[in-house]
Amino acid sequence: MNYSNSDRPRIDFAIFWAIVSIAYALIFDGIEFYGSPVSGLKGLVMLVMQWGVVSVAASSVIGLLALNRRIFAILFPILIGLSSIAAYFKLTLGVSITPAAVELAAVNGVATWASVISPMLVIIIIAGIAAGISVAYLRWTKVIPPRRSVIWCAAFVIVMITPLRFVGSFRAPVTARMPYSFWAATNDYLNSRKKVVEIRDTFTDTPSECLTDSLTVLVVIGESLRPDHLSINGYSRPTTPHLEAESTLVSLHDVWTDACYTHLSVPRIMTRAERSDPDRAYSEQSFITLFRKAGFDTAWFSNQDISDTYVYFMHEADTLVHCNPARSLYDYGKWLDTDMLPDISRFVNSSETRRLAVIHTIGSHWWYRSHYPDSLAVFRPEIDSRIVSELSREAMINSYDNSILATSHFLSKLMDQVRDGCALIIFISDHGESLGEEGRYLHAVEADELHHTACFVWYSHEFGRRFPEKITALNANSNNPWTTDMIFHSALDGASITTPALNARMSIFQQ
């Protein structure tokens, strides 16, 4: 190609790539980290280091696009346009790109999307795309093509895939941020769709019948709630005052979960999987199908993100409601279970006489302060940094206990919605939480305290009147050892569903 003197390329490729990458890192990845709580120099340094890792990974994507000016001219303006949209919603609503958000984007109609488009968003999109086109034009006309482009390409590819394949601790923070999040969230969503359409015919020929009318069953899946921090179980702090006020609540004190992570524990809770046959969790249908066959209207209310290990069960229900679908674990704004209450209220007050809802809560997941309102910040000092090593054990436990107060408050509101009818609520947490035992926190490693999980049952007075024998058995079983494998059978038995899939010996409602 022949250039005139005025048009001759004069910008070195490496300089162009570095400037564009730094600008992207400062603007878009800077917005991703905006609001991340840190309290000291150590936390700030670690935050900057994580931003650096994300920025280097992002620079490899930009560099790979920039190697070919035609590819760059097409894809870079699109990338900047998408990044501008994501940044706008991050700053205005505190939301992120997640698989659940992608799912809603795929199913929402034009009218729904029109409701979130504002003049400012339109201006930002136009400005972002215009900026992307301008940079692409600069790359096309002024940048000197790189020598040894094969070596550049290999280097960019290695850096780009390192957080995905070679350094596991980098994967989550990198894929949760731009530009990787566009690919990661879409990929996870598409993988979950494959799980949803799997052919599971476990109970196709299994009879399931319920002769009881006007029955509401709510199975609430908690998050990271350990039983020894519940005042209903004797904990010294009043963490569950709303639950203690309930005369028809029975706590099961000794429940064990084999799985210590949500993506492993929830499938065990939902299915007939047990220690002798754990693979059933990934090949069988859940109790939702048997409830549907027995004439129940079913719903799944989710306040967590999608996981391909349990997304099948979410879509087994007649209705699926995502609450806070664009929240990620790297967002630090308020993310409350009470946000689900309006949708749950509409479901339990519907015209259907038999209802089952599975309610998947965010509960006591880290970052604890996101999951309780400021009005329930009873125990202080609270955590003020996302860097666990910066925090005292006192602050960790205080904020964790505050999150339990929020769970108690949420469950009380849930009970109020079904109190006047025939209703049963079974609460089971997916696993426990480490709170400083031998220096361990959260649920990142194998530990005994993670296997002990909170479980309790609440029933309305009408349910107790109709099924006194179940209540007698429940009270008799409250101190017996159980595993979370009993939930499948207890939910069916509690709803008085008769089916060959039910193993009465594994039900807390049988003596």
Secondary structure, DSSP 8 states (H G I E B T S, - for coil): ----TTTS--B-HHHHHHHHHHHHIIIIIHHHHTT----SHHHHHHHHHHHHHHHHHHHHHHHHHHTSHHHHHHHHHHHHHHHHHHHHHHHHH-----HHHHHHHHH--HHHHHTT--HHHHHHHHHHHHHHHHHHHHHHHHB---SSHHHHHHHHHHHHHIIIII-HHHHHHHHTSTTHHHHHHHHHHHHHHHHHT----TTTT---EE---SEEEEEEEESS--GGG-GGGT-SS-S-HHHHT-TTEEEES-EE-S--SHHHHHHHHHSS-BTTBGGGGGTS--HHHHHHHTT-EEEEEESS---TTTHHHHHHSSEEEESSTT--TT--S---GGGGHHHHHHHHTSS-SEEEEEEE--TT-SSGGGGS-GGG--SSS----S-GGGS-HHHHHHHHHHHHHHHHHHHHHHHHHHTTSEEEEEEEES---EESGGG-EETSS--HHHHB--EEEEE-HHHHHH-HHHHHHHHHHTTS-EETTHHHHHHHHHTTEE-TT--GGG-TT--
